[in-house]
Amino acid sequence: MLDFKIIIPISIISLSLLKSVYAVELTPLEKFQRYELAATTSVTHIVVKFKEGTGIRLRNGSLRRVARLNSTLPTNITIPIIANDVAVLLQIANSSGYSFERLFSLTEKKLEDLKISGEATSQTKLNSLNLYYRISMELGNTFINVEDILKSINVLPSIEIAYAVPVPSLAVSSTPVSPDFTARQGYLNAPSQNGINAKSAWQVVGGRGKGVSIFDVEGAWQLTHEDFPTNITDLRSHLNDIDWLNHGTAVLGIMATKENAAGITGITSNATFGVSSFNGVGIADAISTAATNAGTGGVVLLELQTGGAPITANCDAACNPSQCDLVPVEYQQANFDVIQTATANGVIVVEAAGNGTVDLDHPDFNGVFDRNIRDSGAIIVGASFSSSSQPMCFTNFGSRVDVHAWGENVMTTGYGALFNSGADHLYTGGFAGTSSASPIVVGSVASIQGVRLANGLPVLNSIQMRNLLVSRGTPQTINTAVRIGPLPNIKASIDSFLLGMTQPVDGLPLVGSSVDFSWNIPSGASNMWLYIGSSLGAADIYNAEQGLTSTTATVTNIPVDGRKIYARLYDLQSGVWQSTDYVYLASGISSPVDGVTLSNASTRFKWRVPQGSIDSYLYIGTTVGANDIYNAQQPIDSTGVTVNNLPVDGSLLYVRFYYYQGAWLFTDYVYTASN
């Protein structure tokens, strides 16, 4: 138990809120007055994050500022201030025999590489995971024992956030369940039966998830279960806990069980699977390791919930009072940052909403779950009845909950309530909670991704997949004030891209400023509409009804500056407009911006080569189309070149970017030389 206090002025505890703005200095994270836990909540460690730019690293057991990182110091923070703050932190740890450790086990270089690649891909500024540390402590501490220490740490100028991490909690409902075993795997059925339409998706090549890597993050699993594949990747030792073991086994069974004559069949039985336990390392590091192994296009499932602020005044005693106020794990800043880094690098993250009976839009959260303030990119999953879209009494809800699935009566492996013939032969028909809902959504995600892979289409990232599930899902129609989003419809999602936009290929650079868009008309559509814009859902470039007689449109005046171009193809189904989003990259020179004045005689020109090109050239001259300053062929996989010895006389410089597609095509740009 902690028996000391640091005599330092105290400020309120905080939760950092990241505004995702690319190429802008990170805004200092706001203090969140309700980032606290109930006094008796058991905690495992304290997470500390230094401010961006402090350059703090752990060296030989001590925290130090590494000057070679060339990081710009935060506003009003000096090196002596950092040194003082580090001394105070070490005093806190040492006086109780606690140790300072890096929060993440991946190497510093790997974390930095992920930050750089994630920012380049997502165009979102990411927090540095190398600035996170943990103060480990012995078992038996509660929030009230560490509250004053947290307040002491949070007033230190170079500290961005410090908070206590509660013992992780299962996201399975403790509500008594009386299963209807006749339904068995009813969640696989058609939407008319309140299912996700998995059986229809299985008839499509790739619909069982082949080529997709799925990692489950929680505590333990019975990996030797008779119905599991034998090649599950196990990243670290498990918790020795029967509740976690049954829980993990049930989760994995929904997705991974083999298609055979025994047991059940997983939604994505052809995918590859792995598990990442938080045992001994904490949730954030378990997520980081899982995401790195899942890779671009892979899926990470977060089957956890965490203690939140006491928001809910009165949990229903007949529902799930033992989990009141538990919230999604991204509530904690380190978890949010590692999820955001994963999704920025192309990993799809599916996260249980939790069973805390919490409105995530509650004003006391200060926007923590408001996507307009911070968006991890994860797909958050609520829970419904098995018979309808009625939210379960315990499910968390709100605008941040993207989709839902069954939160009761889920047939899967583990527990043994239905069949028990030894640890490797357990089955239940009563798995429940957002724990049962989330792997159903992961199965939907992996089925869709598998079909895209099988058809040579680019994999979707987490936000693209989230948008697709929402736009093509079966709407929630009951008790919509308790918002848990639609139920995924796998087949409808697949049809939207197999029968939707066929050209250009989603995710690739466009060809010039005039582009032909082509599509197939989805079954049942009575009208079509096309938007092209410079932001998601926008129509500032093109906006026109297409009807059913045309399947192509030529769109002109598309920018040629390397920016993202967004297409939204609508189809009218039974009087309701549904849509699918596509994201392209404008071709041409993205930097410097056309028309600007260059800063000196050496300039880096960056571009995107249009899809289908087999060669490219760059000309720079003193007149339109001339090459008297620069003339060179560019490697087809090149994204830029530095040109030296440019004029510095304020004259106009004419740049022509050529690309070959059966004939030489080009785009012109004009700059002003520095002076």
C-alpha positions as CSV (number, residue, x, y, z in Angstrom):
1,M,0.0,0.0,0.0
2,L,1.2,3.5,-0.7
3,D,1.9,5.4,2.6
4,F,3.4,8.7,1.4
5,K,2.5,12.0,-0.3
6,I,4.6,14.2,-2.4
7,I,4.2,17.8,-1.3
8,I,3.5,19.5,-4.6
9,P,0.6,21.8,-5.6
10,I,-2.3,19.6,-6.8
11,S,-4.4,20.0,-9.9
12,I,-7.3,18.0,-11.2
13,I,-6.7,14.7,-12.9
14,S,-6.9,14.8,-16.7
15,L,-7.8,12.9,-19.8
16,S,-6.1,14.1,-23.0
17,L,-8.1,14.9,-26.0
18,L,-6.2,14.7,-29.3
19,K,-7.4,16.8,-32.2
20,S,-6.4,15.0,-35.4
21,V,-5.0,17.7,-37.5
22,Y,-2.2,16.8,-40.0
23,A,0.9,18.9,-40.3
24,V,-0.1,21.1,-37.3
25,E,1.6,21.1,-33.9
26,L,-0.3,18.9,-31.5
27,T,-2.7,20.9,-29.4
28,P,-2.0,20.5,-25.6
29,L,-4.3,17.8,-24.3
30,E,-7.2,19.1,-22.3
31,K,-7.8,18.3,-18.6
32,F,-10.8,16.0,-18.1
33,Q,-12.3,16.6,-14.7
34,R,-14.2,13.3,-14.6
35,Y,-11.2,11.1,-15.5
36,E,-11.3,9.2,-12.2
37,L,-12.4,5.9,-10.8
38,A,-14.5,4.7,-7.9
39,A,-12.4,4.9,-4.7
40,T,-12.3,1.1,-4.2
41,T,-11.4,0.2,-7.9
42,S,-8.4,-2.1,-8.0
43,V,-5.6,-0.7,-10.1
44,T,-2.5,-2.4,-11.6
45,H,-0.2,0.5,-12.6
46,I,0.1,4.2,-13.4
47,V,0.5,5.3,-17.0
48,V,2.6,8.5,-17.5
49,K,2.9,10.3,-20.9
50,F,5.4,13.1,-21.4
51,K,4.5,16.0,-23.7
52,E,5.4,15.8,-27.4
53,G,8.8,17.3,-27.9
54,T,10.3,16.5,-24.5
55,G,12.3,13.7,-26.1
56,I,12.3,11.6,-22.9
57,R,13.7,8.1,-23.2
58,L,14.6,5.3,-20.7
59,R,18.3,4.7,-20.6
60,N,20.0,2.4,-18.1
61,G,17.1,2.5,-15.8
62,S,16.8,6.3,-15.8
63,L,14.6,8.7,-17.7
64,R,16.6,11.2,-19.8
65,R,16.1,13.7,-22.6
66,V,17.8,12.4,-25.7
67,A,19.1,15.5,-27.5
68,R,19.8,13.7,-30.8
69,L,16.0,13.3,-31.4
70,N,16.0,16.9,-32.5
71,S,12.6,17.4,-31.0
72,T,11.3,21.0,-30.5
73,L,10.6,21.7,-26.8
74,P,7.0,22.3,-25.9
75,T,5.9,25.8,-25.3
76,N,7.1,27.2,-22.0
77,I,9.0,24.0,-21.2
78,T,12.8,24.2,-20.7
79,I,15.4,21.5,-20.2
80,P,15.8,22.4,-16.5
81,I,12.0,22.0,-16.1
82,I,12.1,18.6,-17.7
83,A,15.0,17.6,-15.5
84,N,13.1,18.6,-12.4
85,D,10.0,16.8,-13.4
86,V,12.0,13.6,-14.1
87,A,13.6,13.9,-10.7
88,V,10.1,14.1,-9.0
89,L,8.8,11.1,-10.9
90,L,11.8,9.0,-10.0
91,Q,11.4,10.1,-6.4
92,I,7.8,8.9,-6.4
93,A,8.8,5.5,-7.9
94,N,11.9,4.9,-5.8
95,S,10.4,5.9,-2.4
96,S,7.9,3.0,-2.8
97,G,10.2,0.6,-4.5
98,Y,8.3,0.8,-7.8
99,S,10.0,0.8,-11.2
100,F,9.7,3.0,-14.3
101,E,9.3,0.9,-17.5
102,R,8.4,1.6,-21.1
103,L,4.7,1.1,-21.7
104,F,5.3,-0.6,-25.0
105,S,7.5,-3.6,-25.7
106,L,8.1,-2.8,-29.4
107,T,11.5,-1.2,-30.0
108,E,11.8,2.6,-30.1
109,K,12.6,2.4,-33.8
110,K,9.6,0.3,-34.6
111,L,7.2,2.7,-32.7
112,E,8.8,5.7,-34.5
113,D,8.5,3.9,-37.9
114,L,4.8,3.2,-37.2
115,K,4.3,6.9,-36.3
116,I,5.9,8.1,-39.5
117,S,4.1,5.6,-41.8
118,G,0.8,6.1,-40.1
119,E,1.0,9.9,-40.5
120,A,1.9,9.5,-44.1
121,T,-1.0,7.1,-44.8
122,S,-3.7,8.7,-42.8
123,Q,-2.6,12.4,-43.0
124,T,-3.3,12.5,-39.2
125,K,-0.8,13.7,-36.6
126,L,-0.2,10.9,-34.2
127,N,1.1,11.0,-30.6
128,S,4.4,9.4,-30.0
129,L,4.1,6.0,-28.2
130,N,7.7,6.3,-27.2
131,L,6.7,9.0,-24.6
132,Y,4.6,6.5,-22.6
133,Y,5.8,4.9,-19.4
134,R,4.4,2.9,-16.6
135,I,4.9,2.9,-12.9
136,S,4.4,-0.7,-11.8
137,M,3.1,-1.5,-8.3
138,E,2.2,-4.6,-6.3
139,L,-1.3,-6.0,-6.2
140,G,-3.8,-4.7,-3.7
141,N,-3.8,-1.0,-4.6
142,T,-7.0,0.9,-5.2
143,F,-7.7,4.2,-6.8
144,I,-7.9,6.1,-3.5
145,N,-4.4,4.9,-2.6
146,V,-2.9,6.5,-5.7
147,E,-5.2,9.5,-6.3
148,D,-3.0,12.1,-4.6
149,I,0.1,10.8,-6.5
150,L,-1.7,11.2,-9.8
151,K,-2.7,14.7,-8.9
152,S,1.0,15.4,-8.0
153,I,2.2,14.0,-11.3
154,N,-0.4,15.8,-13.4
155,V,0.7,19.3,-12.3
156,L,4.3,18.7,-13.6
157,P,4.7,21.0,-16.6
158,S,6.3,18.4,-18.9
159,I,3.7,15.7,-18.2
160,E,0.8,15.4,-20.6
161,I,-1.2,12.9,-18.7
162,A,-1.0,10.4,-15.8
163,Y,-3.7,8.0,-14.8
164,A,-4.3,4.8,-13.0
165,V,-5.2,1.6,-14.9
166,P,-7.9,-0.6,-13.4
167,V,-7.8,-4.4,-13.6
168,P,-9.1,-5.3,-17.0
169,S,-12.7,-6.6,-17.1
170,L,-14.4,-9.1,-19.3
171,A,-17.0,-7.6,-21.6
172,V,-19.4,-10.5,-21.1
173,S,-22.7,-9.8,-19.5
174,S,-23.3,-11.3,-16.0
175,T,-27.0,-11.2,-16.7
176,P,-28.5,-14.7,-16.3
177,V,-29.3,-16.1,-19.7
178,S,-31.8,-18.9,-20.6
179,P,-30.6,-19.9,-24.1
180,D,-32.8,-21.1,-26.9
181,F,-30.6,-23.9,-28.3
182,T,-32.9,-24.4,-31.3
183,A,-31.6,-21.3,-32.9
184,R,-28.0,-22.3,-32.4
185,Q,-26.0,-20.1,-34.8
186,G,-28.9,-17.9,-35.8
187,Y,-26.6,-14.9,-36.0
188,L,-25.3,-16.4,-39.3
189,N,-28.8,-16.2,-40.9
190,A,-30.3,-13.6,-43.3
191,P,-31.3,-10.1,-42.1
192,S,-35.0,-11.2,-42.1
193,Q,-34.0,-13.5,-39.2
194,N,-31.9,-10.8,-37.5
195,G,-28.7,-12.3,-38.8
196,I,-25.6,-10.9,-40.5
197,N,-26.1,-12.8,-43.8
198,A,-22.9,-14.8,-43.4
199,K,-24.3,-17.9,-45.1
200,S,-24.9,-16.0,-48.3
201,A,-21.5,-14.4,-48.1
202,W,-19.9,-17.9,-47.9
203,Q,-21.1,-18.5,-51.4
204,V,-18.8,-15.7,-52.7
205,V,-15.1,-16.5,-53.2
206,G,-13.2,-15.2,-50.2
207,G,-16.3,-15.0,-48.1
208,R,-14.8,-17.2,-45.3
209,G,-12.0,-14.8,-44.8
210,K,-9.1,-16.4,-46.6
211,G,-6.0,-14.3,-46.5
212,V,-7.1,-12.2,-43.5
213,S,-5.2,-12.2,-40.2
214,I,-7.3,-11.8,-37.0
215,F,-5.8,-11.2,-33.5
216,D,-7.9,-11.3,-30.3
217,V,-6.7,-9.2,-27.4
218,E,-7.8,-10.3,-23.9
219,G,-6.7,-12.7,-21.1
220,A,-6.7,-16.4,-22.0
221,W,-8.0,-19.1,-24.4
222,Q,-8.3,-22.9,-24.6
223,L,-6.3,-23.1,-27.8
224,T,-6.4,-26.9,-27.9
225,H,-10.2,-27.0,-28.3
226,E,-11.2,-29.7,-30.7
227,D,-13.0,-27.2,-33.0
228,F,-10.1,-24.7,-33.3
229,P,-7.5,-24.7,-36.1
230,T,-4.1,-25.9,-35.0
231,N,-2.0,-23.0,-36.3
232,I,-3.2,-20.2,-34.0
233,T,-0.4,-17.7,-33.3
234,D,0.1,-17.2,-29.5
235,L,2.1,-14.1,-28.7
236,R,2.6,-14.4,-25.0
237,S,1.6,-16.3,-21.8
238,H,-2.0,-16.3,-20.7
239,L,-3.7,-15.4,-17.4
240,N,-4.3,-18.4,-15.2
241,D,-8.0,-17.6,-14.8
242,I,-11.0,-19.9,-15.7
243,D,-13.3,-16.9,-16.4
244,W,-10.9,-15.4,-18.9
245,L,-10.2,-18.8,-20.4
246,N,-13.8,-19.6,-21.1
247,H,-14.4,-16.0,-22.3
248,G,-11.5,-16.1,-24.8
249,T,-12.5,-19.6,-26.0
250,A,-16.1,-18.4,-26.6
251,V,-14.9,-15.3,-28.5
252,L,-12.6,-17.3,-30.8
253,G,-15.2,-19.9,-31.5
254,I,-17.6,-17.4,-33.1
255,M,-14.9,-16.6,-35.7
256,A,-12.4,-19.4,-36.0
257,T,-14.1,-22.8,-35.5
258,K,-13.5,-25.3,-38.4
259,E,-16.1,-26.3,-40.9
260,N,-16.6,-29.9,-40.2
261,A,-19.3,-32.4,-39.0
262,A,-18.8,-31.5,-35.3
263,G,-19.4,-28.6,-33.1
264,I,-20.0,-25.2,-34.8
265,T,-18.7,-23.3,-37.8
266,G,-16.9,-20.0,-37.4
267,I,-17.9,-17.0,-39.5
268,T,-14.4,-16.8,-41.1
269,S,-13.1,-20.3,-40.8
270,N,-10.5,-19.7,-43.6
271,A,-8.9,-16.7,-41.9
272,T,-5.7,-17.0,-39.9
273,F,-5.8,-16.3,-36.2
274,G,-3.7,-15.2,-33.3
275,V,-4.1,-14.2,-29.7
276,S,-2.4,-11.5,-27.6
277,S,-2.8,-11.6,-23.8
278,F,-2.5,-8.5,-21.7
279,N,-1.0,-10.7,-19.0
280,G,2.0,-9.0,-17.5
281,V,2.2,-6.2,-20.0
282,G,-1.1,-4.3,-19.9
283,I,-3.7,-3.6,-22.6
284,A,-1.8,-1.0,-24.6
285,D,1.2,-3.2,-25.2
286,A,-1.0,-6.2,-26.0
287,I,-2.8,-4.1,-28.7
288,S,0.5,-2.8,-30.1
289,T,1.9,-6.3,-30.5
290,A,-1.3,-7.7,-32.0
291,A,-1.6,-4.9,-34.5
292,T,2.0,-5.3,-35.6
293,N,1.4,-9.0,-36.2
294,A,-2.0,-8.5,-37.9
295,G,-0.5,-6.1,-40.4
296,T,-2.2,-3.9,-43.1
297,G,-5.7,-5.2,-43.8
298,G,-5.6,-7.4,-40.7
299,V,-8.1,-7.2,-37.8
300,V,-7.5,-6.7,-34.1
301,L,-10.4,-7.5,-31.7
302,L,-10.4,-5.8,-28.3
303,E,-12.5,-8.0,-26.0
304,L,-12.1,-5.8,-23.0
305,Q,-13.7,-2.9,-21.1
306,T,-12.3,-0.6,-18.5
307,G,-13.3,1.4,-15.5
308,G,-14.7,4.8,-16.3
309,A,-15.9,7.9,-14.4
310,P,-19.0,7.3,-12.3
311,I,-21.4,8.6,-14.9
312,T,-24.5,6.4,-14.5
313,A,-26.4,7.4,-11.4
314,N,-28.5,4.3,-11.0
315,C,-27.7,1.0,-12.8
316,D,-30.6,-1.3,-13.1
317,A,-30.2,-3.9,-10.3
318,A,-32.0,-6.4,-12.5
319,C,-29.7,-5.9,-15.4
320,N,-25.9,-5.9,-14.9
321,P,-25.0,-3.8,-11.9
322,S,-21.6,-5.4,-11.4
323,Q,-20.3,-3.8,-14.6
324,C,-21.9,-0.4,-14.2
325,D,-19.9,2.5,-15.7
326,L,-17.4,0.2,-17.6
327,V,-16.5,1.8,-20.9
328,P,-14.5,1.0,-24.1
329,V,-10.8,0.7,-23.5
330,E,-9.9,3.7,-25.7
331,Y,-11.2,5.8,-22.8
332,Q,-7.6,5.6,-21.5
333,Q,-5.2,7.7,-23.6
334,A,-2.5,5.2,-24.1
335,N,-5.0,2.7,-25.5
336,F,-6.5,5.4,-27.7
337,D,-3.1,6.4,-29.1
338,V,-2.0,2.9,-29.9
339,I,-5.4,2.1,-31.6
340,Q,-5.1,5.3,-33.6
341,T,-1.5,4.4,-34.7
342,A,-2.8,0.9,-35.7
343,T,-5.7,2.2,-37.8
344,A,-3.5,4.8,-39.4
345,N,-1.2,2.0,-40.5
346,G,-4.1,0.1,-42.2
347,V,-5.1,-2.3,-39.3
348,I,-8.8,-2.6,-38.7
349,V,-9.6,-2.4,-34.9
350,V,-13.0,-3.7,-33.6
351,E,-13.7,-2.7,-30.0
352,A,-16.4,-3.8,-27.6
353,A,-18.5,-0.9,-26.5
354,G,-18.7,-2.4,-23.0
355,N,-21.6,-3.4,-20.7
356,G,-21.6,-0.4,-18.4
357,T,-25.2,0.9,-19.3
358,V,-23.4,4.2,-20.2
359,D,-24.4,6.9,-22.6
360,L,-21.1,7.6,-24.3
361,D,-22.4,11.1,-25.3
362,H,-22.9,12.1,-21.7
363,P,-21.5,15.7,-21.2
364,D,-19.4,14.6,-18.3
365,F,-17.2,12.7,-20.8
366,N,-16.2,16.1,-22.2
367,G,-16.2,14.7,-25.8
368,V,-13.9,11.7,-25.2
369,F,-16.2,9.6,-27.3
370,D,-17.1,12.4,-29.8
371,R,-15.5,11.6,-33.2
372,N,-15.4,15.3,-34.0
373,I,-13.0,15.7,-31.1
374,R,-11.0,12.5,-31.3
375,D,-11.4,9.5,-33.5
376,S,-9.3,6.4,-33.0
377,G,-10.6,4.8,-36.2
378,A,-11.9,1.8,-34.3
379,I,-15.3,0.1,-35.0
380,I,-17.2,0.2,-31.7
381,V,-19.8,-2.5,-31.2
382,G,-23.0,-2.5,-29.1
383,A,-25.2,-5.4,-28.1
384,S,-28.8,-6.2,-29.1
385,F,-31.4,-8.9,-28.4
386,S,-31.0,-12.0,-30.6
387,S,-34.5,-11.6,-31.9
388,S,-34.5,-7.9,-32.8
389,S,-32.5,-4.6,-32.9
390,Q,-33.7,-3.8,-29.3
391,P,-30.6,-2.8,-27.3
392,M,-29.7,-5.1,-24.4
393,C,-30.3,-3.3,-21.1
394,F,-26.6,-3.3,-20.2
395,T,-25.0,-2.2,-23.5
396,N,-23.2,1.1,-23.7
397,F,-24.7,3.4,-26.4
398,G,-24.4,6.7,-28.2
399,S,-23.1,8.3,-31.4
400,R,-19.7,6.6,-31.0
401,V,-21.2,3.1,-31.1
402,D,-21.0,2.2,-34.8
403,V,-22.8,-1.2,-35.2
404,H,-24.3,-3.9,-33.1
405,A,-24.8,-7.6,-33.0
406,W,-26.3,-10.3,-30.8
407,G,-25.7,-9.7,-27.1
408,E,-27.4,-12.9,-25.9
409,N,-28.1,-16.6,-27.0
410,V,-24.9,-16.8,-29.0
411,M,-23.9,-20.4,-29.8
412,T,-20.1,-20.9,-29.5
413,T,-17.3,-22.8,-27.8
414,G,-16.4,-22.8,-24.1
415,Y,-18.2,-22.7,-20.8
416,G,-19.9,-26.1,-21.3
417,A,-23.5,-25.1,-20.6
418,L,-24.7,-27.0,-23.7
419,F,-22.2,-29.7,-23.9
420,N,-19.3,-30.7,-21.6
421,S,-17.0,-33.6,-22.3
422,G,-13.7,-32.2,-21.0
423,A,-11.8,-28.9,-21.5
424,D,-11.4,-29.4,-25.2
425,H,-15.0,-30.3,-25.8
426,L,-17.0,-27.4,-24.2
427,Y,-19.9,-25.6,-26.0
428,T,-22.5,-23.1,-24.9
429,G,-25.6,-21.6,-26.4
430,G,-25.7,-18.6,-24.0
431,F,-22.6,-16.4,-24.6
432,A,-23.7,-12.8,-24.1
433,G,-22.7,-9.1,-23.8
434,T,-20.8,-6.9,-26.1
435,S,-18.3,-9.7,-25.8
436,S,-20.5,-11.9,-28.0
437,A,-21.5,-9.0,-30.3
438,S,-17.9,-7.9,-31.1
439,P,-16.6,-11.2,-32.7
440,I,-19.7,-11.4,-34.8
441,V,-18.7,-8.0,-36.2
442,V,-15.1,-9.1,-36.7
443,G,-16.4,-12.1,-38.7
444,S,-18.3,-9.7,-40.8
445,V,-15.2,-7.5,-41.3
446,A,-13.0,-10.4,-42.2
447,S,-15.5,-11.9,-44.6
448,I,-15.7,-8.6,-46.5
449,Q,-12.0,-8.2,-46.5
450,G,-11.5,-11.8,-47.8
451,V,-13.8,-11.1,-50.7
452,R,-11.9,-8.0,-51.6
453,L,-8.6,-9.9,-51.5
454,A,-10.0,-12.7,-53.6
455,N,-11.1,-10.2,-56.3
456,G,-7.9,-8.3,-56.4
457,L,-9.3,-5.2,-54.8
458,P,-7.4,-3.0,-52.3
459,V,-8.0,-3.9,-48.7
460,L,-10.2,-1.5,-46.7
461,N,-8.8,0.4,-43.7
462,S,-10.7,0.7,-40.4
463,I,-12.6,3.8,-41.2
464,Q,-13.5,2.6,-44.7
465,M,-14.8,-0.7,-43.3
466,R,-16.7,1.2,-40.6
467,N,-18.4,3.3,-43.1
468,L,-19.3,0.3,-45.3
469,L,-20.8,-1.7,-42.4
470,V,-22.9,1.3,-41.3
471,S,-24.1,2.2,-44.8
472,R,-25.0,-1.4,-45.8
473,G,-26.1,-2.7,-42.4
474,T,-29.7,-3.5,-41.3
475,P,-30.9,-0.4,-39.5
476,Q,-31.7,-0.3,-35.8
477,T,-35.4,0.2,-35.6
478,I,-36.3,-0.3,-31.9
479,N,-35.5,2.1,-29.1
480,T,-33.4,4.2,-31.4
481,A,-32.8,6.7,-28.6
482,V,-30.4,4.1,-27.2
483,R,-28.3,4.2,-30.3
484,I,-26.2,1.1,-31.1
485,G,-26.1,1.4,-34.9
486,P,-27.1,-1.1,-37.5
487,L,-26.5,-4.8,-37.7
488,P,-23.9,-5.7,-40.3
489,N,-25.1,-7.3,-43.5
490,I,-22.1,-9.0,-45.0
491,K,-23.7,-9.9,-48.4
492,A,-25.1,-6.4,-48.9
493,S,-21.6,-4.9,-48.1
494,I,-20.0,-7.3,-50.6
495,D,-22.5,-6.5,-53.3
496,S,-21.9,-2.8,-52.9
497,F,-18.3,-3.1,-54.3
498,L,-18.6,-6.2,-56.5
499,L,-21.7,-4.6,-58.0
500,G,-20.8,-1.0,-57.4
501,M,-17.9,1.1,-58.7
502,T,-15.7,-0.9,-61.0
503,Q,-13.4,1.8,-62.3
504,P,-11.2,3.5,-61.3
505,V,-9.8,1.1,-58.8
506,D,-10.5,2.2,-55.2
507,G,-7.4,3.6,-53.5
508,L,-5.2,4.2,-56.5
509,P,-4.1,7.5,-58.2
510,L,-6.4,8.8,-60.9
511,V,-5.4,9.6,-64.5
512,G,-5.4,13.3,-65.2
513,S,-8.1,15.9,-64.6
514,S,-10.8,14.1,-66.6
515,V,-11.7,10.6,-65.3
516,D,-14.3,8.0,-66.4
517,F,-16.2,6.4,-63.5
518,S,-17.9,3.1,-64.2
519,W,-20.1,0.9,-62.0
520,N,-22.5,-2.1,-61.9
521,I,-26.0,-1.5,-60.6
522,P,-26.7,-3.4,-57.3
523,S,-29.6,-5.8,-57.3
524,G,-32.9,-4.2,-56.3
525,A,-31.7,-0.6,-57.0
526,S,-34.3,1.8,-58.5
527,N,-32.0,4.8,-59.0
528,M,-28.3,5.7,-58.8
529,W,-26.5,9.0,-57.9
530,L,-22.9,10.0,-57.9
531,Y,-21.0,12.5,-55.7
532,I,-17.3,13.4,-56.3
533,G,-15.8,15.7,-53.7
534,S,-12.7,16.9,-51.9
535,S,-13.8,15.5,-48.6
536,L,-15.8,12.4,-47.5
537,G,-19.4,12.7,-48.6
538,A,-18.8,16.0,-50.4
539,A,-20.0,16.8,-53.9
540,D,-18.1,20.0,-54.7
541,I,-16.5,18.4,-57.8
542,Y,-19.4,16.5,-59.3
543,N,-23.1,15.8,-58.3
544,A,-25.5,14.1,-60.6
545,E,-28.4,11.6,-60.8
546,Q,-27.5,8.6,-62.9
547,G,-30.7,6.6,-63.1
548,L,-30.6,3.0,-64.3
549,T,-29.8,3.6,-68.0
550,S,-26.2,4.7,-67.5
551,T,-23.3,2.9,-65.8
552,T,-20.6,5.5,-66.5
553,A,-19.9,9.2,-66.0
554,T,-17.0,11.3,-67.2
555,V,-16.0,13.8,-64.5
556,T,-13.9,16.8,-65.4
557,N,-12.0,19.4,-63.4
558,I,-10.6,16.9,-61.0
559,P,-7.6,18.4,-59.2
560,V,-4.1,17.2,-60.2
561,D,-2.3,18.1,-57.0
562,G,-2.0,14.7,-55.3
563,R,-4.8,15.2,-52.8
564,K,-7.4,12.6,-51.9
565,I,-10.5,12.5,-54.0
566,Y,-13.7,11.0,-52.5
567,A,-16.5,9.3,-54.5
568,R,-19.8,8.3,-53.0
569,L,-22.1,6.1,-55.2
570,Y,-25.7,6.0,-54.0
571,D,-28.3,3.4,-54.9
572,L,-32.0,3.7,-54.0
573,Q,-33.2,0.5,-52.3
574,S,-37.0,0.3,-51.4
575,G,-37.2,4.0,-51.1
576,V,-34.0,4.4,-49.0
577,W,-30.8,5.8,-50.3
578,Q,-27.7,3.6,-49.5
579,S,-24.2,4.6,-50.3
580,T,-20.7,3.2,-50.7
581,D,-17.6,5.4,-50.4
582,Y,-14.4,5.2,-52.5
583,V,-11.2,7.1,-52.0
584,Y,-8.7,7.9,-54.8
585,L,-5.5,9.9,-55.0
586,A,-5.4,12.7,-57.5
587,S,-2.4,12.3,-59.8
588,G,0.3,14.9,-60.5
589,I,2.5,17.1,-58.4
590,S,1.4,17.4,-54.8
591,S,4.3,19.5,-53.5
592,P,5.1,22.3,-53.9
593,V,1.5,23.5,-54.4
594,D,0.8,24.8,-57.9
595,G,1.3,28.6,-58.1
596,V,3.4,29.2,-54.9
597,T,6.8,31.0,-54.7
598,L,9.7,28.6,-54.1
599,S,11.9,29.2,-51.1
600,N,15.3,28.7,-52.5
601,A,17.3,27.2,-55.4
602,S,16.8,23.6,-54.2
603,T,13.3,22.2,-54.2
604,R,11.8,18.8,-53.6
605,F,9.1,18.0,-56.2
606,K,6.6,15.2,-55.0
607,W,4.0,13.5,-57.2
608,R,1.6,10.6,-57.6
609,V,1.9,8.7,-60.9
610,P,-1.6,7.9,-62.4
611,Q,-2.6,4.3,-62.2
612,G,-1.7,2.3,-65.4
613,S,1.3,4.5,-66.2
614,I,4.5,2.7,-67.4
615,D,6.8,5.7,-67.6
616,S,7.1,9.3,-66.5
617,Y,9.3,12.4,-67.1
618,L,9.7,15.8,-65.4
619,Y,10.4,19.0,-67.4
620,I,11.2,22.4,-65.8
621,G,11.8,25.3,-68.1
622,T,11.5,29.1,-68.5
623,T,8.6,28.8,-70.9
624,V,5.5,26.5,-71.1
625,G,6.6,23.0,-72.0
626,A,10.3,23.9,-72.0
627,N,13.0,21.8,-70.3
628,D,16.0,24.1,-70.4
629,I,16.3,23.9,-66.5
630,Y,15.6,20.2,-65.9
631,N,14.8,17.2,-68.0
632,A,14.9,13.7,-66.6
633,Q,13.1,10.4,-66.8
634,Q,11.7,9.3,-63.4
635,P,11.5,5.7,-62.1
636,I,7.9,4.6,-62.3
637,D,7.8,3.8,-58.6
638,S,9.4,7.2,-57.7
639,T,7.3,9.7,-55.7
640,G,9.6,12.7,-56.1
641,V,13.0,14.2,-56.9
642,T,15.0,17.1,-55.6
643,V,16.0,19.7,-58.3
644,N,19.0,21.9,-57.6
645,N,20.3,25.1,-59.2
646,L,16.9,26.6,-59.8
647,P,16.8,30.3,-60.7
648,V,16.5,32.7,-57.7
649,D,15.5,35.8,-59.7
650,G,11.7,35.8,-59.1
651,S,11.0,34.6,-62.6
652,L,8.2,32.2,-63.6
653,L,9.1,28.5,-63.7
654,Y,7.1,26.1,-65.8
655,V,6.9,22.5,-64.8
656,R,5.4,19.7,-67.0
657,F,4.8,16.2,-65.5
658,Y,4.6,13.6,-68.2
659,Y,3.2,10.0,-67.9
660,Y,2.9,7.3,-70.5
661,Q,-0.4,5.3,-71.0
662,G,-0.1,4.2,-74.6
663,A,0.6,7.8,-75.4
664,W,2.4,10.6,-73.6
665,L,0.1,12.7,-71.4
666,F,1.0,15.6,-69.2
667,T,-0.1,18.2,-66.6
668,D,1.4,21.7,-66.4
669,Y,2.2,23.7,-63.2
670,V,3.6,27.2,-62.7
671,Y,5.8,28.4,-59.9
672,T,7.6,31.7,-59.0
673,A,11.3,31.4,-58.4
674,S,12.7,32.6,-55.1
675,N,14.2,36.1,-55.1
